[in-house]
Amino acid sequence: MDLDTRLVLLAQAAIWEPAEEVSPAGRPGASLMDCIYEASVQGRTVRLLKVLLTSACERDCYYCPFRAGRSFRRATFQPDELARVFYAMYQRGLVDGLFLSSGILGGGVRTQDRLVAVAELLRRRYGYRGYLHLKLMPGAGADQVREAMRWADRVSINLEAPNPERLSRLAPHKDFMGELERPLYTAGRIRREEPPGITWSGRWPSLTTQMVVGAAGESDRELLATTARLHREIGLARVYFSPFHPVPDTPLEHLPPAPPLRARRLYQAEWLLRAYGFRFEELPFDETGNLPLQEDPKLAWARRALADQPVEINRASYEELVRVPGIGPKTARALLQARREGALTRPEGLTALGVSLARAAPFITLNGRRPAHTLPLPMDRS
């Protein structure tokens, strides 16, 4: 199989790996250009090639299209081949960044060595200084994690599930704590305790993980409890929530796909945790432990917490303002700045500062008076 054919096959396979905020969504087409994504990376747009080192895998995860024994066309790169092909694309101006993952072949440790080899070749031999997201493999050792972090801008490992019980329904032969959490916590410890002088950029990479949504009977409460713990304990940058899609010829092919709206609500709730100062205990779970699908979690929380105790715009702190639906961090800062120049008195003035009054009005007062409003509908945009 020639290099171009392998590159297309392995880039197509990488659609199953969530990484950054990419578009287009869905399955890539048959050409290589269909496998290059515009990704939002650290506040800028990057043309990102997502690719696997190999789509061969010795593991038998129940939901995975690459599971051992499943019949489909597989492909493999040697580390020097992939480094050379990617750098040629970079020189031609086709791509700005690389997301590199792999199936597991010859064990997680050996596979990790091969991924690190690609990264080191790019940085050392080719002098590549663009964006690189490198996967950590199950069971990777501390030295391997450190080496991956030495060359990457971001590293991640797929937890796949929020806890060992749920993982047993997705990948019964994986060890949640020993193989998956341990490398992630090792990366967090390295970021926290070791100087980043060995890294190519002079700083440690950010950390992310991924969890499958809707295949193991897990609740949103379970997913977000693990999310909150990882943010708190290791400084995780974010979690990617991957809606389950049944794959033919896998043990879970009979399950229905997870609704994309559920993943959207999980992302919104995670944003409340890491950017808005919400505590896990404040998230508006229902009696089944799930977030309401019919409205975003910030609005659901406000209906419970602020309907009878509205926020006074002229006295509220930044932390109180960003909890109001229709007010984000940028708008909260604008409100605080405007208050230094005098009291805010008119609803029109709030709108001019960026407040979405239709969403905010039920939950605020302006000089002690509620602005005229109608209650936002449950399916209002978040």
VOPAGU-2260 file (C-alpha; in pm, 1 decimal, decimal comma):
REM VOPAGU-2260
SITE   aa  ch    i         X         Y         Z
SITE  MET   A    0       0,0       0,0       0,0
SITE  ASP   A    1     153,5     333,3    -102,2
SITE  LEU   A    2     208,7     625,8     133,9
SITE  ASP   A    3     -78,4     837,8       3,0
SITE  THR   A    4    -331,5     555,1      37,5
SITE  ARG   A    5    -215,8     479,1     390,5
SITE  LEU   A    6    -232,5     846,5     485,1
SITE  VAL   A    7    -592,3     877,6     367,0
SITE  LEU   A    8    -696,9     554,8     540,9
SITE  LEU   A    9    -534,2     652,6     870,4
SITE  ALA   A   10    -666,2    1008,4     854,8
SITE  GLN   A   11   -1016,8     878,3     787,2
SITE  ALA   A   12    -983,6     644,4    1086,2
SITE  ALA   A   13    -894,1     934,8    1316,0
SITE  ILE   A   14   -1249,0    1075,8    1286,6
SITE  TRP   A   15   -1330,3     859,7    1589,5
SITE  GLU   A   16   -1081,9    1055,1    1803,7
SITE  PRO   A   17   -1220,4    1386,7    1932,2
SITE  ALA   A   18    -955,5    1657,9    1941,5
SITE  GLU   A   19    -978,9    2035,4    1978,9
SITE  GLU   A   20   -1286,7    2208,7    1838,6
SITE  VAL   A   21   -1288,4    2096,0    1478,3
SITE  SER   A   22   -1504,0    2141,1    1170,3
SITE  PRO   A   23   -1633,5    1991,6     952,1
SITE  ALA   A   24   -1813,8    1740,8    1172,3
SITE  GLY   A   25   -1899,1    1388,0    1068,1
SITE  ARG   A   26   -1711,9    1138,2     857,5
SITE  PRO   A   27   -1436,6    1268,7     628,5
SITE  GLY   A   28   -1450,5    1211,0     255,7
SITE  ALA   A   29   -1229,6    1000,6      34,2
SITE  SER   A   30    -954,8    1256,2     -30,4
SITE  LEU   A   31    -679,5    1372,9     199,8
SITE  MET   A   32    -802,3    1733,3     189,7
SITE  ASP   A   33   -1132,0    1612,4     340,1
SITE  CYS   A   34    -930,7    1490,2     640,2
SITE  ILE   A   35    -783,4    1830,4     729,5
SITE  TYR   A   36    -985,9    2018,2     987,6
SITE  GLU   A   37   -1005,5    2378,4    1094,4
SITE  ALA   A   38    -945,3    2358,6    1467,5
SITE  SER   A   39    -961,3    2620,8    1740,2
SITE  VAL   A   40    -631,2    2591,6    1926,8
SITE  GLN   A   41    -529,9    2831,1    2204,2
SITE  GLY   A   42    -738,7    3112,1    2059,2
SITE  ARG   A   43    -629,6    3070,5    1698,0
SITE  THR   A   44    -743,9    2867,1    1398,8
SITE  VAL   A   45    -516,4    2581,6    1294,5
SITE  ARG   A   46    -548,8    2350,1     993,7
SITE  LEU   A   47    -515,3    2021,7    1176,0
SITE  LEU   A   48    -433,1    1682,3    1032,2
SITE  LYS   A   49    -579,2    1409,4    1252,4
SITE  VAL   A   50    -414,2    1075,7    1184,7
SITE  LEU   A   51    -338,8     738,2    1343,4
SITE  LEU   A   52       3,2     577,0    1339,2
SITE  THR   A   53    -175,5     244,6    1289,7
SITE  SER   A   54    -536,9     131,6    1275,3
SITE  ALA   A   55    -432,8    -220,6    1377,5
SITE  CYS   A   56    -518,3    -294,1    1740,0
SITE  GLU   A   57    -483,2    -591,2    1971,8
SITE  ARG   A   58    -750,7    -470,7    2216,2
SITE  ASP   A   59   -1114,7    -578,4    2191,6
SITE  CYS   A   60   -1306,9    -275,6    2322,6
SITE  TYR   A   61   -1675,0    -342,2    2265,0
SITE  TYR   A   62   -1761,3     -16,2    2088,4
SITE  CYS   A   63   -1442,3      51,1    1891,2
SITE  PRO   A   64   -1418,0      25,6    1511,2
SITE  PHE   A   65   -1051,9     -80,1    1544,1
SITE  ARG   A   66   -1112,5    -366,7    1787,6
SITE  ALA   A   67    -916,2    -686,4    1729,4
SITE  GLY   A   68   -1091,7    -931,5    1498,9
SITE  ARG   A   69   -1314,2    -676,2    1324,0
SITE  SER   A   70   -1284,8    -697,1     947,0
SITE  PHE   A   71   -1186,1    -372,7     774,6
SITE  ARG   A   72    -891,7    -237,0     578,7
SITE  ARG   A   73    -611,9    -148,6     819,9
SITE  ALA   A   74    -293,2      46,2     761,3
SITE  THR   A   75      28,2     130,5     946,6
SITE  PHE   A   76     303,1     390,7     923,3
SITE  GLN   A   77     656,2     361,6    1047,1
SITE  PRO   A   78     746,0     665,1    1262,8
SITE  ASP   A   79     993,9     806,6    1010,0
SITE  GLU   A   80     742,8     767,0     726,4
SITE  LEU   A   81     469,6     958,8     905,3
SITE  ALA   A   82     707,8    1232,7    1020,9
SITE  ARG   A   83     834,1    1278,3     665,4
SITE  VAL   A   84     487,8    1279,8     506,0
SITE  PHE   A   85     340,5    1522,4     758,2
SITE  TYR   A   86     634,0    1761,9     735,8
SITE  ALA   A   87     606,9    1764,9     356,0
SITE  MET   A   88     241,2    1867,6     393,3
SITE  TYR   A   89     343,3    2135,9     640,8
SITE  GLN   A   90     607,7    2273,7     403,9
SITE  ARG   A   91     351,8    2288,8     122,7
SITE  GLY   A   92     127,6    2501,1     343,3
SITE  LEU   A   93    -150,3    2241,4     359,6
SITE  VAL   A   94    -151,7    2201,6     739,5
SITE  ASP   A   95     -45,2    2391,8    1050,0
SITE  GLY   A   96     -81,4    2122,1    1316,1
SITE  LEU   A   97     -93,3    1750,6    1387,9
SITE  PHE   A   98    -309,7    1533,3    1611,5
SITE  LEU   A   99    -147,0    1190,4    1643,3
SITE  SER   A  100    -304,7     881,9    1797,2
SITE  SER   A  101    -280,5     509,6    1732,3
SITE  GLY   A  102    -427,5     167,6    1774,3
SITE  ILE   A  103    -236,7     -48,1    2021,9
SITE  LEU   A  104       0,8    -292,6    1858,0
SITE  GLY   A  105     264,8    -478,0    2057,3
SITE  GLY   A  106     141,3    -329,6    2385,4
SITE  GLY   A  107      79,9      23,1    2507,6
SITE  VAL   A  108     445,5      78,3    2602,5
SITE  ARG   A  109     580,0     -12,8    2257,6
SITE  THR   A  110     310,2     190,0    2084,4
SITE  GLN   A  111     389,7     490,0    2303,1
SITE  ASP   A  112     756,5     468,0    2206,3
SITE  ARG   A  113     658,3     483,5    1838,7
SITE  LEU   A  114     433,8     787,0    1890,1
SITE  VAL   A  115     709,4     968,4    2079,6
SITE  ALA   A  116     951,7     880,6    1800,4
SITE  VAL   A  117     732,7    1065,4    1547,6
SITE  ALA   A  118     718,5    1370,4    1772,9
SITE  GLU   A  119    1093,7    1373,1    1834,6
SITE  LEU   A  120    1169,4    1337,0    1463,3
SITE  LEU   A  121     944,9    1630,9    1381,5
SITE  ARG   A  122    1096,6    1856,6    1644,0
SITE  ARG   A  123    1462,0    1754,6    1612,8
SITE  ARG   A  124    1522,2    1635,9    1257,0
SITE  TYR   A  125    1276,7    1862,3    1078,0
SITE  GLY   A  126    1270,1    2158,7    1314,2
SITE  TYR   A  127     889,3    2159,7    1318,5
SITE  ARG   A  128     757,5    2424,0    1558,3
SITE  GLY   A  129     384,8    2398,8    1489,8
SITE  TYR   A  130     104,7    2258,1    1703,8
SITE  LEU   A  131     127,8    1891,9    1810,8
SITE  HIS   A  132    -130,9    1696,5    2011,4
SITE  LEU   A  133       8,6    1357,6    2112,5
SITE  LYS   A  134    -189,9    1070,1    2258,4
SITE  LEU   A  135     -77,9     877,0    2565,1
SITE  MET   A  136    -134,2     504,3    2536,5
SITE  PRO   A  137    -285,5     280,7    2806,1
SITE  GLY   A  138     -12,8     169,7    3044,0
SITE  ALA   A  139     243,7     429,4    2937,8
SITE  GLY   A  140     520,7     462,4    3198,1
SITE  ALA   A  141     626,8     780,5    3373,7
SITE  ASP   A  142     937,6     827,2    3156,5
SITE  GLN   A  143     729,8     783,6    2841,9
SITE  VAL   A  144     472,4    1035,2    2962,6
SITE  ARG   A  145     752,5    1283,1    3031,8
SITE  GLU   A  146     902,1    1229,5    2685,7
SITE  ALA   A  147     563,5    1279,4    2518,9
SITE  MET   A  148     520,3    1600,7    2715,9
SITE  ARG   A  149     867,5    1711,7    2612,8
SITE  TRP   A  150     768,7    1739,2    2245,9
SITE  ALA   A  151     393,2    1807,8    2246,6
SITE  ASP   A  152     173,3    2113,1    2296,2
SITE  ARG   A  153    -104,7    1893,5    2431,5
SITE  VAL   A  154    -119,7    1533,4    2553,1
SITE  SER   A  155    -425,2    1324,1    2628,1
SITE  ILE   A  156    -539,3     976,0    2712,3
SITE  ASN   A  157    -888,0     838,6    2658,1
SITE  LEU   A  158   -1047,7     740,5    2987,1
SITE  GLU   A  159   -1346,9     626,2    2779,4
SITE  ALA   A  160   -1570,0     600,0    3088,3
SITE  PRO   A  161   -1611,7     789,0    3416,9
SITE  ASN   A  162   -1523,5     499,1    3648,1
SITE  PRO   A  163   -1413,9     134,2    3649,3
SITE  GLU   A  164   -1768,9      -4,3    3656,6
SITE  ARG   A  165   -1869,4     178,9    3338,9
SITE  LEU   A  166   -1540,4      99,0    3167,0
SITE  SER   A  167   -1604,8    -271,4    3221,9
SITE  ARG   A  168   -1908,7    -239,6    2993,2
SITE  LEU   A  169   -1705,0     -72,4    2717,6
SITE  ALA   A  170   -1359,3    -225,7    2746,0
SITE  PRO   A  171   -1357,0    -509,8    2998,8
SITE  HIS   A  172    -987,4    -585,3    2950,4
SITE  LYS   A  173    -867,3    -234,3    3032,0
SITE  ASP   A  174    -762,7    -128,6    3380,7
SITE  PHE   A  175    -923,8     207,7    3454,7
SITE  MET   A  176    -694,0     316,0    3734,9
SITE  GLY   A  177    -369,6     140,5    3637,6
SITE  GLU   A  178    -367,7     184,6    3259,9
SITE  LEU   A  179    -573,6     498,8    3201,3
SITE  GLU   A  180    -588,1     725,6    3505,5
SITE  ARG   A  181    -230,5     666,4    3614,3
SITE  PRO   A  182     -65,4     818,1    3302,0
SITE  LEU   A  183    -301,0    1114,9    3324,2
SITE  TYR   A  184    -217,5    1174,1    3690,0
SITE  THR   A  185     151,5    1127,6    3610,7
SITE  ALA   A  186     124,3    1405,3    3353,2
SITE  GLY   A  187     -52,0    1625,8    3606,5
SITE  ARG   A  188     221,5    1564,6    3864,2
SITE  ILE   A  189     493,4    1646,2    3611,8
SITE  ARG   A  190     321,7    1973,1    3520,8
SITE  ARG   A  191     286,0    2061,8    3887,8
SITE  GLU   A  192     625,6    1957,2    4024,8
SITE  GLU   A  193     889,9    1954,0    3753,4
SITE  PRO   A  194    1048,9    2251,7    3574,9
SITE  PRO   A  195     963,7    2261,8    3203,3
SITE  GLY   A  196    1320,2    2328,6    3090,7
SITE  ILE   A  197    1342,6    2003,6    2893,2
SITE  THR   A  198    1042,7    2083,4    2673,6
SITE  TRP   A  199    1078,6    2209,9    2317,8
SITE  SER   A  200     868,3    2518,7    2396,5
SITE  GLY   A  201     979,3    2595,0    2752,1
SITE  ARG   A  202     638,5    2506,1    2898,0
SITE  TRP   A  203     453,2    2186,0    2976,7
SITE  PRO   A  204     167,7    2085,7    2743,7
SITE  SER   A  205    -196,2    2102,4    2843,7
SITE  LEU   A  206    -387,2    1784,3    2937,6
SITE  THR   A  207    -719,3    1654,3    2808,7
SITE  THR   A  208    -917,7    1333,7    2808,9
SITE  GLN   A  209   -1216,8    1180,4    2632,2
SITE  MET   A  210   -1519,9     986,3    2753,0
SITE  VAL   A  211   -1778,0     800,7    2547,5
SITE  VAL   A  212   -2135,9     913,3    2615,9
SITE  GLY   A  213   -2436,1     684,9    2603,6
SITE  ALA   A  214   -2296,7     331,5    2570,2
SITE  ALA   A  215   -2240,2     211,7    2927,9
SITE  GLY   A  216   -2550,0     329,6    3113,8
SITE  GLU   A  217   -2354,8     613,4    3275,7
SITE  SER   A  218   -2533,0     923,0    3404,8
SITE  ASP   A  219   -2431,7    1281,7    3344,7
SITE  ARG   A  220   -2363,4    1302,1    3717,4
SITE  GLU   A  221   -2099,9    1028,0    3687,1
SITE  LEU   A  222   -1937,0    1189,8    3383,4
SITE  LEU   A  223   -1923,0    1533,5    3541,2
SITE  ALA   A  224   -1810,8    1406,3    3883,5
SITE  THR   A  225   -1500,7    1261,7    3716,3
SITE  THR   A  226   -1463,9    1578,7    3509,6
SITE  ALA   A  227   -1475,2    1801,8    3819,3
SITE  ARG   A  228   -1226,0    1579,4    4003,6
SITE  LEU   A  229    -977,3    1590,8    3716,1
SITE  HIS   A  230   -1005,1    1968,1    3684,4
SITE  ARG   A  231    -946,2    2002,6    4057,7
SITE  GLU   A  232    -672,3    1744,5    4109,5
SITE  ILE   A  233    -455,9    1761,5    3796,4
SITE  GLY   A  234    -550,2    2087,6    3624,7
SITE  LEU   A  235    -710,3    1915,8    3326,3
SITE  ALA   A  236    -769,3    2163,1    3042,6
SITE  ARG   A  237   -1091,3    1999,0    2928,1
SITE  VAL   A  238   -1286,5    1680,3    2863,4
SITE  TYR   A  239   -1414,7    1572,8    2522,9
SITE  PHE   A  240   -1752,8    1400,6    2532,7
SITE  SER   A  241   -1788,0    1162,1    2239,6
SITE  PRO   A  242   -2150,0    1062,3    2162,2
SITE  PHE   A  243   -2171,8     688,5    2110,0
SITE  HIS   A  244   -2234,7     570,9    1753,2
SITE  PRO   A  245   -2297,7     199,7    1700,5
SITE  VAL   A  246   -2039,9      33,7    1476,3
SITE  PRO   A  247   -2132,5    -276,7    1275,4
SITE  ASP   A  248   -1960,1    -598,7    1378,1
SITE  THR   A  249   -1897,4    -485,6    1734,7
SITE  PRO   A  250   -2064,7    -618,4    2052,7
SITE  LEU   A  251   -2250,6    -288,0    2105,9
SITE  GLU   A  252   -2382,3    -254,6    1751,0
SITE  HIS   A  253   -2739,5    -306,3    1878,5
SITE  LEU   A  254   -2738,3       3,0    2102,1
SITE  PRO   A  255   -2897,7     327,6    1981,3
SITE  PRO   A  256   -2675,2     628,0    1910,6
SITE  ALA   A  257   -2644,9     889,6    2184,1
SITE  PRO   A  258   -2827,9    1215,5    2108,8
SITE  PRO   A  259   -2578,7    1491,7    2016,3
SITE  LEU   A  260   -2776,9    1729,6    2238,7
SITE  ARG   A  261   -2670,0    1530,3    2543,7
SITE  ALA   A  262   -2303,0    1587,5    2463,4
SITE  ARG   A  263   -2376,1    1956,0    2408,6
SITE  ARG   A  264   -2529,1    1986,4    2756,3
SITE  LEU   A  265   -2227,6    1809,8    2905,4
SITE  TYR   A  266   -1992,4    2055,0    2734,7
SITE  GLN   A  267   -2199,9    2346,1    2866,6
SITE  ALA   A  268   -2190,0    2205,2    3219,0
SITE  GLU   A  269   -1815,4    2149,3    3200,2
SITE  TRP   A  270   -1775,8    2511,4    3090,3
SITE  LEU   A  271   -1966,7    2620,4    3400,6
SITE  LEU   A  272   -1720,1    2422,5    3613,7
SITE  ARG   A  273   -1396,6    2545,1    3459,6
SITE  ALA   A  274   -1482,0    2899,9    3349,1
SITE  TYR   A  275   -1778,1    3023,0    3555,1
SITE  GLY   A  276   -1685,8    2913,6    3904,4
SITE  PHE   A  277   -1969,4    2665,1    3953,1
SITE  ARG   A  278   -1926,0    2377,5    4195,5
SITE  PHE   A  279   -2016,8    2026,4    4090,7
SITE  GLU   A  280   -2286,0    2017,5    4359,9
SITE  GLU   A  281   -2462,0    2314,3    4197,2
SITE  LEU   A  282   -2518,6    2149,9    3859,4
SITE  PRO   A  283   -2891,4    2098,9    3790,3
SITE  PHE   A  284   -2917,2    1719,4    3770,6
SITE  ASP   A  285   -3261,5    1561,5    3766,5
SITE  GLU   A  286   -3369,0    1264,2    3976,8
SITE  THR   A  287   -3196,9    1024,1    3734,3
SITE  GLY   A  288   -2865,5    1206,0    3764,0
SITE  ASN   A  289   -2887,2    1365,1    3419,8
SITE  LEU   A  290   -2892,3    1722,6    3295,6
SITE  PRO   A  291   -3215,4    1847,9    3140,8
SITE  LEU   A  292   -3200,2    1825,2    2763,5
SITE  GLN   A  293   -3466,1    2089,2    2705,3
SITE  GLU   A  294   -3258,9    2378,4    2838,8
SITE  ASP   A  295   -2896,3    2460,0    2896,4
SITE  PRO   A  296   -2762,2    2393,1    3249,2
SITE  LYS   A  297   -2692,8    2757,9    3328,3
SITE  LEU   A  298   -3055,0    2849,4    3264,1
SITE  ALA   A  299   -3178,8    2543,3    3454,6
SITE  TRP   A  300   -2963,1    2642,5    3754,0
SITE  ALA   A  301   -3085,3    3003,0    3740,7
SITE  ARG   A  302   -3450,8    2897,8    3742,6
SITE  ARG   A  303   -3384,0    2716,7    4070,2
SITE  ALA   A  304   -3143,6    2958,6    4237,0
SITE  LEU   A  305   -3216,9    3309,4    4106,5
SITE  ALA   A  306   -3588,2    3326,1    4025,6
SITE  ASP   A  307   -3668,5    3437,7    4382,6
SITE  GLN   A  308   -3328,2    3592,2    4457,9
SITE  PRO   A  309   -3235,3    3801,2    4154,6
SITE  VAL   A  310   -2891,2    3953,9    4112,3
SITE  GLU   A  311   -2867,9    4331,7    4150,8
SITE  ILE   A  312   -2666,4    4451,1    3852,4
SITE  ASN   A  313   -2527,7    4756,7    4031,2
SITE  ARG   A  314   -2393,5    4565,7    4331,1
SITE  ALA   A  315   -2309,7    4214,7    4210,3
SITE  SER   A  316   -1954,3    4086,1    4198,2
SITE  TYR   A  317   -1799,5    3944,5    3883,6
SITE  GLU   A  318   -1859,4    3591,5    4016,3
SITE  GLU   A  319   -2229,0    3667,9    4066,6
SITE  LEU   A  320   -2271,6    3836,0    3729,7
SITE  VAL   A  321   -2130,4    3548,9    3521,2
SITE  ARG   A  322   -2380,8    3311,5    3676,4
SITE  VAL   A  323   -2670,2    3503,9    3520,1
SITE  PRO   A  324   -2795,0    3360,0    3188,2
SITE  GLY   A  325   -2717,3    3604,5    2911,1
SITE  ILE   A  326   -2403,7    3736,7    3083,3
SITE  GLY   A  327   -2064,4    3587,9    3000,4
SITE  PRO   A  328   -1716,2    3678,6    3123,5
SITE  LYS   A  329   -1659,8    3956,1    2867,5
SITE  THR   A  330   -1996,5    4116,0    2942,9
SITE  ALA   A  331   -1948,4    4084,3    3319,0
SITE  ARG   A  332   -1619,5    4273,8    3289,9
SITE  ALA   A  333   -1787,7    4541,2    3076,1
SITE  LEU   A  334   -2059,8    4583,5    3339,5
SITE  LEU   A  335   -1803,4    4628,0    3615,7
SITE  GLN   A  336   -1616,4    4887,4    3409,2
SITE  ALA   A  337   -1936,4    5076,5    3330,3
SITE  ARG   A  338   -2032,3    5081,4    3700,0
SITE  ARG   A  339   -1709,0    5263,2    3781,7
SITE  GLU   A  340   -1838,5    5550,8    3570,8
SITE  GLY   A  341   -2182,4    5559,9    3731,4
SITE  ALA   A  342   -2485,2    5351,5    3817,2
SITE  LEU   A  343   -2655,8    5157,3    3542,5
SITE  THR   A  344   -3016,8    5269,6    3518,0
SITE  ARG   A  345   -3168,1    5162,8    3184,2
SITE  PRO   A  346   -3219,1    4818,5    3030,0
SITE  GLU   A  347   -3101,7    4959,2    2697,1
SITE  GLY   A  348   -2767,8    5033,5    2856,9
SITE  LEU   A  349   -2731,7    4669,4    2958,3
SITE  THR   A  350   -2801,3    4557,7    2603,4
SITE  ALA   A  351   -2536,7    4798,5    2472,8
SITE  LEU   A  352   -2282,5    4634,4    2705,5
SITE  GLY   A  353   -2357,8    4288,5    2568,9
SITE  VAL   A  354   -2624,7    4156,8    2805,6
SITE  SER   A  355   -2880,6    3927,9    2641,6
SITE  LEU   A  356   -3175,1    4086,9    2816,6
SITE  ALA   A  357   -3425,6    3824,4    2702,9
SITE  ARG   A  358   -3226,6    3563,0    2896,9
SITE  ALA   A  359   -3104,3    3776,2    3186,7
SITE  ALA   A  360   -3412,5    3980,6    3275,6
SITE  PRO   A  361   -3594,5    3715,3    3485,6
SITE  PHE   A  362   -3290,3    3683,3    3711,2
SITE  ILE   A  363   -3170,8    4041,4    3767,7
SITE  THR   A  364   -3276,1    4370,6    3915,3
SITE  LEU   A  365   -3167,4    4716,5    3805,4
SITE  ASN   A  366   -3162,6    4958,0    4098,9
SITE  GLY   A  367   -3398,0    4724,1    4280,5
SITE  ARG   A  368   -3648,1    4686,2    3996,4
SITE  ARG   A  369   -3687,3    4394,2    3762,3
SITE  PRO   A  370   -3664,0    4482,8    3391,9
SITE  ALA   A  371   -3972,1    4397,8    3188,7
SITE  HIS   A  372   -3931,6    4048,8    3050,6
SITE  THR   A  373   -4088,1    3727,6    2934,8
SITE  LEU   A  374   -3954,9    3400,3    3070,0
SITE  PRO   A  375   -3710,1    3232,5    2829,3
SITE  LEU   A  376   -3847,6    2919,5    2672,5
SITE  PRO   A  377   -3686,2    2589,8    2775,7
SITE  MET   A  378   -3531,8    2534,0    2432,2
SITE  ASP   A  379   -3387,1    2887,2    2407,4
SITE  ARG   A  380   -3031,0    2885,2    2279,8
SITE  SER   A  381   -2764,1    2861,1    2545,4
